[in-house]
Amino acid sequence: QVHLVESGGGLVQAGGSLRLSCAASGISVSIKAMGWYRQAPGKQRELVASIYSIGSTNYGDSVKGRFTISRDNAKNTVYLQMNSLKPEDTAVYYCHTPWPDTWGQGTQVTVSS
């Protein structure tokens, strides 16, 4: 059974940084596509960043140049480094893998102005 557990969320001032972690079990992040999504109140869930087995990455337009997705195969963990945070980055951030379709429980990120 696949489990994804996010951590690292919190309250930060605009311009600050946070690093989210997604610890996986039941799968190997080195051979799976992994992604970070976010959902703000009243809005649809949106893709933030994804990383593929070959190491290529993809980012949502609103976070390009500020966020970086990476993985540590030895720790079986995917990270999302978030810099230059803005109030509009406030959301619940979820870790996801499409095969099998699995979501983590989410971690709250709040950016104050």
FITOR-747446 format. One record per residue (C-alpha): x, y, z; residue number from 1; residue in three letters. Coordinates in Angstrom, 3 decimals. Each point is the difference from the previous one (the first is absolute). Example, Ala and Ser with C-alpha at 12.3 -4.5 7.8 and 13.67 -1.06 7.14 Angstrom:
<pt px="12.300" py="-4.500" pz="7.800" num="1" residuo="ALA"/>
<pt px="1.370" py="3.440" pz="-0.660" num="2" residuo="SER"/>
END
This chain:
<pt px="0.000" py="0.000" pz="0.000" num="1" residuo="GLN"/>
<pt px="1.267" py="3.430" pz="-0.954" num="2" residuo="VAL"/>
<pt px="0.192" py="2.793" pz="2.553" num="3" residuo="HIS"/>
<pt px="1.146" py="3.575" pz="-0.435" num="4" residuo="LEU"/>
<pt px="0.583" py="2.184" pz="3.062" num="5" residuo="VAL"/>
<pt px="0.628" py="3.727" pz="-0.387" num="6" residuo="GLU"/>
<pt px="1.710" py="2.218" pz="2.537" num="7" residuo="SER"/>
<pt px="1.671" py="3.379" pz="0.221" num="8" residuo="GLY"/>
<pt px="-2.929" py="2.350" pz="-0.371" num="9" residuo="GLY"/>
<pt px="-0.549" py="2.972" pz="2.236" num="10" residuo="GLY"/>
<pt px="-0.373" py="3.751" pz="0.263" num="11" residuo="LEU"/>
<pt px="2.574" py="2.197" pz="-1.688" num="12" residuo="VAL"/>
<pt px="0.250" py="3.653" pz="-0.946" num="13" residuo="GLN"/>
<pt px="-0.058" py="1.100" pz="-3.613" num="14" residuo="ALA"/>
<pt px="3.449" py="-0.344" pz="-1.532" num="15" residuo="GLY"/>
<pt px="0.879" py="-2.905" pz="2.258" num="16" residuo="GLY"/>
<pt px="0.717" py="-3.640" pz="-0.743" num="17" residuo="SER"/>
<pt px="-1.295" py="-3.415" pz="0.945" num="18" residuo="LEU"/>
<pt px="0.962" py="-3.517" pz="-0.966" num="19" residuo="ARG"/>
<pt px="-2.696" py="-2.627" pz="-0.242" num="20" residuo="LEU"/>
<pt px="0.756" py="-3.699" pz="0.233" num="21" residuo="SER"/>
<pt px="-1.955" py="-2.967" pz="-1.320" num="22" residuo="CYS"/>
<pt px="1.072" py="-3.322" pz="1.513" num="23" residuo="ALA"/>
<pt px="-1.142" py="-2.945" pz="-2.081" num="24" residuo="ALA"/>
<pt px="-0.545" py="-3.628" pz="0.916" num="25" residuo="SER"/>
<pt px="-1.144" py="-2.856" pz="-2.195" num="26" residuo="GLY"/>
<pt px="1.595" py="1.548" pz="-3.089" num="27" residuo="ILE"/>
<pt px="3.418" py="1.204" pz="-1.050" num="28" residuo="SER"/>
<pt px="0.089" py="3.714" pz="-0.806" num="29" residuo="VAL"/>
<pt px="2.995" py="-0.619" pz="-2.257" num="30" residuo="SER"/>
<pt px="-2.092" py="-1.842" pz="-2.590" num="31" residuo="ILE"/>
<pt px="-3.332" py="1.757" pz="0.403" num="32" residuo="LYS"/>
<pt px="-1.362" py="3.294" pz="-1.179" num="33" residuo="ALA"/>
<pt px="-0.623" py="2.130" pz="3.078" num="34" residuo="MET"/>
<pt px="-1.731" py="3.332" pz="0.298" num="35" residuo="GLY"/>
<pt px="-0.940" py="2.806" pz="2.335" num="36" residuo="TRP"/>
<pt px="-3.437" py="1.570" pz="-0.295" num="37" residuo="TYR"/>
<pt px="-1.673" py="2.730" pz="1.995" num="38" residuo="ARG"/>
<pt px="-3.535" py="1.078" pz="0.728" num="39" residuo="GLN"/>
<pt px="-0.961" py="3.405" pz="1.341" num="40" residuo="ALA"/>
<pt px="-3.422" py="0.655" pz="1.567" num="41" residuo="PRO"/>
<pt px="-2.669" py="0.273" pz="-2.686" num="42" residuo="GLY"/>
<pt px="2.395" py="-0.984" pz="-2.768" num="43" residuo="LYS"/>
<pt px="0.713" py="-3.161" pz="-1.956" num="44" residuo="GLN"/>
<pt px="2.991" py="-2.146" pz="0.770" num="45" residuo="ARG"/>
<pt px="2.896" py="0.947" pz="-2.278" num="46" residuo="GLU"/>
<pt px="3.318" py="-1.514" pz="-0.953" num="47" residuo="LEU"/>
<pt px="2.978" py="1.700" pz="1.637" num="48" residuo="VAL"/>
<pt px="2.871" py="-2.208" pz="-1.130" num="49" residuo="ALA"/>
<pt px="0.758" py="-3.508" pz="-1.173" num="50" residuo="SER"/>
<pt px="3.071" py="-2.172" pz="-0.354" num="51" residuo="ILE"/>
<pt px="0.363" py="-3.065" pz="-2.193" num="52" residuo="TYR"/>
<pt px="2.062" py="-3.172" pz="0.191" num="53" residuo="SER"/>
<pt px="2.611" py="1.375" pz="-2.402" num="54" residuo="ILE"/>
<pt px="0.366" py="3.086" pz="2.167" num="55" residuo="GLY"/>
<pt px="-1.780" py="2.486" pz="-2.195" num="56" residuo="SER"/>
<pt px="-2.199" py="2.537" pz="1.756" num="57" residuo="THR"/>
<pt px="-3.021" py="2.107" pz="-0.783" num="58" residuo="ASN"/>
<pt px="-1.371" py="3.095" pz="1.793" num="59" residuo="TYR"/>
<pt px="-3.182" py="1.982" pz="0.072" num="60" residuo="GLY"/>
<pt px="0.380" py="3.447" pz="-1.532" num="61" residuo="ASP"/>
<pt px="-0.673" py="1.775" pz="3.286" num="62" residuo="SER"/>
<pt px="2.934" py="-1.659" pz="1.794" num="63" residuo="VAL"/>
<pt px="2.656" py="-0.193" pz="-2.719" num="64" residuo="LYS"/>
<pt px="3.281" py="1.440" pz="1.195" num="65" residuo="GLY"/>
<pt px="-1.084" py="-0.078" pz="3.670" num="66" residuo="ARG"/>
<pt px="-0.731" py="-3.662" pz="0.779" num="67" residuo="PHE"/>
<pt px="2.214" py="-3.031" pz="-0.548" num="68" residuo="THR"/>
<pt px="-1.052" py="-3.647" pz="0.122" num="69" residuo="ILE"/>
<pt px="2.591" py="-2.642" pz="0.803" num="70" residuo="SER"/>
<pt px="0.291" py="-3.484" pz="1.416" num="71" residuo="ARG"/>
<pt px="2.283" py="-2.009" pz="2.240" num="72" residuo="ASP"/>
<pt px="-0.117" py="-3.595" pz="-1.176" num="73" residuo="ASN"/>
<pt px="1.775" py="-1.311" pz="3.090" num="74" residuo="ALA"/>
<pt px="-2.630" py="1.574" pz="2.261" num="75" residuo="LYS"/>
<pt px="-2.812" py="-0.772" pz="-2.466" num="76" residuo="ASN"/>
<pt px="-1.136" py="3.592" pz="0.417" num="77" residuo="THR"/>
<pt px="-1.019" py="2.779" pz="-2.353" num="78" residuo="VAL"/>
<pt px="0.538" py="3.638" pz="0.934" num="79" residuo="TYR"/>
<pt px="-1.431" py="3.334" pz="-1.013" num="80" residuo="LEU"/>
<pt px="2.254" py="2.956" pz="0.755" num="81" residuo="GLN"/>
<pt px="-2.071" py="3.155" pz="-0.036" num="82" residuo="MET"/>
<pt px="1.756" py="3.360" pz="-0.110" num="83" residuo="ASN"/>
<pt px="-1.241" py="3.565" pz="-0.352" num="84" residuo="SER"/>
<pt px="-3.370" py="-1.050" pz="1.335" num="85" residuo="LEU"/>
<pt px="-3.015" py="2.188" pz="-0.700" num="86" residuo="LYS"/>
<pt px="-3.361" py="0.224" pz="1.780" num="87" residuo="PRO"/>
<pt px="-1.598" py="-1.585" pz="-3.071" num="88" residuo="GLU"/>
<pt px="2.067" py="-3.146" pz="0.661" num="89" residuo="ASP"/>
<pt px="-2.185" py="-0.631" pz="3.059" num="90" residuo="THR"/>
<pt px="-1.642" py="-3.408" pz="-0.443" num="91" residuo="ALA"/>
<pt px="-0.021" py="-3.595" pz="1.101" num="92" residuo="VAL"/>
<pt px="2.816" py="-1.762" pz="-1.814" num="93" residuo="TYR"/>
<pt px="-0.406" py="-3.646" pz="-0.996" num="94" residuo="TYR"/>
<pt px="2.429" py="-2.631" pz="-1.182" num="95" residuo="CYS"/>
<pt px="-1.208" py="-2.303" pz="-2.774" num="96" residuo="HIS"/>
<pt px="1.036" py="-2.929" pz="-2.124" num="97" residuo="THR"/>
<pt px="-2.152" py="-1.120" pz="-2.937" num="98" residuo="PRO"/>
<pt px="0.959" py="-3.669" pz="-0.008" num="99" residuo="TRP"/>
<pt px="-1.766" py="-1.117" pz="2.104" num="100" residuo="PRO"/>
<pt px="-2.058" py="3.167" pz="0.452" num="101" residuo="ASP"/>
<pt px="0.904" py="1.034" pz="3.547" num="102" residuo="THR"/>
<pt px="-0.234" py="3.284" pz="1.916" num="103" residuo="TRP"/>
<pt px="1.527" py="1.013" pz="3.284" num="104" residuo="GLY"/>
<pt px="-2.007" py="1.637" pz="2.759" num="105" residuo="GLN"/>
<pt px="1.293" py="3.475" pz="-0.794" num="106" residuo="GLY"/>
<pt px="1.948" py="2.636" pz="1.896" num="107" residuo="THR"/>
<pt px="-1.127" py="3.591" pz="0.519" num="108" residuo="GLN"/>
<pt px="2.170" py="2.847" pz="-1.234" num="109" residuo="VAL"/>
<pt px="-0.997" py="3.504" pz="1.044" num="110" residuo="THR"/>
<pt px="1.857" py="3.048" pz="-1.254" num="111" residuo="VAL"/>
<pt px="-0.705" py="3.263" pz="1.806" num="112" residuo="SER"/>
<pt px="0.387" py="3.391" pz="-1.660" num="113" residuo="SER"/>
END
